[in-house]
Amino acid sequence: MTRCLILFVLVVNHAVAQPEQLRKSIYFDGGSYFIDEFQVKELSDWLDSIPNLLEKYEIQLISHTDPIGGKRYNQWLSRMRSEAVLQLLMEKDIPERLIHIKDWGLENPVYANDNWQGRVMNRRVDVIVHPVAF
C-alpha cells in the first residue's frame, strides 16, 4: 500500500511542476543605458542557444535602477534601459509582440541599495524567456 501512495505523490508533484524560465541580465553603469559590445554578444549568443525561441517562448524585460537621482529620473532611465535591450532583440528579428516590458525604476529592488555592490547589481535589465502556455 505504501508504494502506491508514494507513486501517486510523485505523479501529482510532477504534474504541477512549472516550466523553467531562462534568464540573462544586462548590467549598466550608473546613469547609463549604453550596452557594451561584450554584453551585446553574450545576449546574442544566449538567444541563439535557445531552440525554437520564436515559436515556443515569450520574452519579458524587467528593468531596474539604483535610487540615485530620484524617482522620476530613475523611471526614465529604467525605460531607456529596457528600450536599449528591446532594440537589440528586434535587431535579432524577434517580433515586438513576443516582448513584454516592466520598468521598475528604483522601486522593488532585488539587491540592497545601501551599499555600492547592491547598487551595481540593481542597474540591470533582466531578459526572461518564458515558455508559451497553450
Sine and cosine of phi, psi and omega as CSV:
sin_phi,cos_phi,sin_psi,cos_psi,sin_omega,cos_omega
0.00,0.00,-0.61,0.79,-0.03,-1.00
-0.89,0.45,-0.62,0.78,-0.01,-1.00
-0.87,0.50,-0.68,0.73,0.00,-1.00
-0.89,0.46,-0.66,0.75,0.00,-1.00
-0.90,0.43,-0.70,0.72,0.01,-1.00
-0.90,0.44,-0.69,0.73,0.03,-1.00
-0.87,0.49,-0.69,0.73,0.01,-1.00
-0.87,0.49,-0.70,0.71,0.01,-1.00
-0.89,0.46,-0.67,0.74,0.01,-1.00
-0.90,0.44,-0.67,0.75,0.01,-1.00
-0.91,0.41,-0.69,0.72,0.01,-1.00
-0.89,0.45,-0.72,0.69,0.03,-1.00
-0.88,0.48,-0.63,0.78,0.01,-1.00
-0.92,0.38,-0.62,0.78,-0.05,-1.00
-0.92,0.39,-0.53,0.85,-0.04,-1.00
-1.00,-0.07,-0.04,1.00,0.00,-1.00
-0.89,0.46,0.70,-0.71,0.00,-1.00
-1.00,-0.01,0.54,-0.84,0.07,-1.00
-0.89,0.46,0.58,-0.82,0.00,-1.00
-0.97,0.26,0.58,-0.81,0.09,-1.00
-1.00,-0.07,0.41,-0.91,0.07,-1.00
-0.95,-0.32,0.63,-0.78,-0.08,-1.00
-0.67,-0.74,0.67,-0.75,0.10,-0.99
-0.67,-0.74,0.75,-0.66,0.00,-1.00
-0.96,-0.27,0.65,-0.76,0.09,-1.00
-0.94,-0.34,0.82,-0.57,-0.06,-1.00
-0.97,-0.26,0.50,-0.87,-0.08,-1.00
-0.79,-0.62,0.45,-0.89,0.17,-0.99
-0.95,0.30,0.31,-0.95,0.02,-1.00
-0.85,0.52,0.75,-0.66,0.04,-1.00
0.95,0.31,0.19,0.98,-0.09,-1.00
-0.88,-0.47,0.46,-0.89,0.18,-0.98
-0.80,-0.60,0.39,0.92,0.05,-1.00
-0.99,0.13,0.74,-0.68,0.05,-1.00
-0.95,-0.30,0.87,-0.49,-0.05,-1.00
-0.95,0.32,0.30,-0.95,-0.07,-1.00
-0.86,0.50,-0.58,0.82,0.00,-1.00
-0.88,0.47,-0.72,0.69,0.00,-1.00
-0.94,0.34,-0.55,0.84,0.07,-1.00
-0.87,0.50,-0.73,0.68,0.00,-1.00
-0.91,0.41,-0.68,0.73,0.03,-1.00
-0.86,0.51,-0.70,0.71,0.02,-1.00
-0.89,0.45,-0.71,0.71,0.00,-1.00
-0.88,0.48,-0.73,0.68,0.01,-1.00
-0.89,0.45,-0.65,0.76,0.01,-1.00
-0.89,0.46,-0.73,0.69,0.02,-1.00
-0.89,0.46,-0.65,0.76,0.02,-1.00
-0.89,0.45,-0.40,0.92,-0.04,-1.00
-0.99,0.13,-0.10,1.00,-0.04,-1.00
-1.00,-0.08,0.94,-0.34,-0.02,-1.00
-0.90,0.43,0.64,-0.77,0.06,-1.00
0.83,0.56,0.61,0.79,-0.06,-1.00
-0.80,0.59,-0.75,0.67,-0.09,-1.00
-0.97,0.26,-0.38,0.93,-0.04,-1.00
-1.00,-0.04,-0.46,0.89,-0.18,-0.98
-0.86,-0.51,0.00,1.00,-0.12,-0.99
-0.70,-0.72,0.40,-0.92,0.22,-0.98
-0.87,-0.48,0.38,-0.93,-0.06,-1.00
-0.86,-0.51,0.72,-0.69,0.07,-1.00
-0.90,-0.43,0.75,-0.66,0.09,-1.00
-0.96,-0.27,0.84,-0.54,0.01,-1.00
-0.86,-0.51,0.91,-0.43,-0.12,-0.99
-0.97,-0.26,0.67,-0.74,0.00,-1.00
-0.75,-0.66,0.37,-0.93,0.12,-0.99
-0.70,-0.72,0.13,-0.99,0.21,-0.98
-1.00,0.03,0.08,-1.00,-0.09,-1.00
-1.00,0.08,-0.01,1.00,-0.06,-1.00
-0.93,0.36,0.81,-0.59,0.05,-1.00
0.95,-0.30,-0.16,0.99,0.05,-1.00
1.00,-0.03,0.19,-0.98,-0.13,-0.99
-0.91,0.41,-0.77,0.64,-0.05,-1.00
-0.89,0.45,-0.71,0.70,0.01,-1.00
-0.87,0.50,-0.71,0.70,-0.04,-1.00
-0.95,0.33,-0.48,0.88,0.10,-1.00
-0.91,0.41,-0.68,0.73,0.06,-1.00
-0.89,0.46,-0.73,0.68,-0.03,-1.00
-0.89,0.46,-0.65,0.76,0.04,-1.00
-0.86,0.52,-0.72,0.70,0.01,-1.00
-0.90,0.45,-0.66,0.75,0.01,-1.00
-0.90,0.44,-0.61,0.79,0.03,-1.00
-0.92,0.40,-0.72,0.70,0.01,-1.00
-0.92,0.40,-0.58,0.82,0.06,-1.00
-0.90,0.44,-0.62,0.78,0.03,-1.00
-0.89,0.46,-0.67,0.74,0.03,-1.00
-0.94,0.35,-0.65,0.76,0.06,-1.00
-0.82,0.57,-0.70,0.72,0.01,-1.00
-0.87,0.49,-0.64,0.76,0.05,-1.00
-0.89,0.46,-0.66,0.75,0.01,-1.00
-0.91,0.42,-0.65,0.76,0.00,-1.00
-0.93,0.36,-0.53,0.85,0.09,-1.00
-0.91,0.42,-0.38,0.92,0.07,-1.00
-1.00,-0.02,0.25,0.97,0.03,-1.00
0.89,0.45,0.53,0.85,0.13,-0.99
-1.00,0.03,0.86,-0.51,-0.05,-1.00
-0.88,0.47,0.65,-0.76,-0.02,-1.00
-0.87,0.50,-0.46,0.89,-0.01,-1.00
-0.91,0.41,-0.32,0.95,0.02,-1.00
-1.00,0.01,-0.05,1.00,-0.13,-0.99
-0.92,-0.40,0.79,-0.62,0.02,-1.00
-0.86,-0.50,0.67,-0.74,-0.12,-0.99
-0.87,-0.49,0.69,-0.72,0.16,-0.99
-0.77,-0.64,0.91,-0.42,0.02,-1.00
-0.98,-0.17,0.94,-0.33,0.00,-1.00
-1.00,0.07,-0.39,0.92,-0.10,-0.99
0.87,0.49,-0.71,-0.70,-0.01,-1.00
-1.00,0.07,-0.11,0.99,0.00,-1.00
-0.98,0.18,0.45,-0.89,0.08,-1.00
0.84,0.54,0.75,0.66,0.00,-1.00
-0.92,0.39,0.55,-0.83,0.04,-1.00
-1.00,0.04,-0.57,0.82,-0.03,-1.00
-0.94,-0.34,0.39,-0.92,0.00,-1.00
-0.91,0.41,0.74,-0.68,0.02,-1.00
-1.00,-0.06,0.12,0.99,-0.03,-1.00
-1.00,0.02,0.10,1.00,0.06,-1.00
-0.58,-0.81,0.31,-0.95,-0.08,-1.00
-0.86,0.51,-0.73,0.69,-0.06,-1.00
-0.89,0.46,-0.67,0.75,0.03,-1.00
-0.90,0.44,-0.67,0.74,0.03,-1.00
-0.89,0.45,-0.64,0.76,0.04,-1.00
-0.88,0.48,-0.68,0.73,-0.02,-1.00
-0.94,0.35,-0.43,0.90,0.01,-1.00
-0.99,0.15,-0.20,0.98,0.01,-1.00
-1.00,0.05,0.98,0.18,-0.13,-0.99
-0.38,-0.93,0.27,-0.96,0.23,-0.97
-0.86,-0.52,0.82,-0.57,0.10,-0.99
-1.00,0.01,0.82,-0.58,0.09,-1.00
-0.99,-0.16,0.93,-0.38,-0.07,-1.00
-0.90,-0.43,0.81,-0.59,-0.02,-1.00
-0.97,-0.26,0.86,-0.50,-0.01,-1.00
-0.93,-0.38,0.69,-0.73,0.13,-0.99
-0.90,0.44,0.62,-0.78,0.05,-1.00
-0.98,0.22,0.78,-0.62,0.03,-1.00
-1.00,-0.01,0.76,-0.65,0.00,-1.00
-0.99,-0.15,0.00,0.00,0.00,0.00
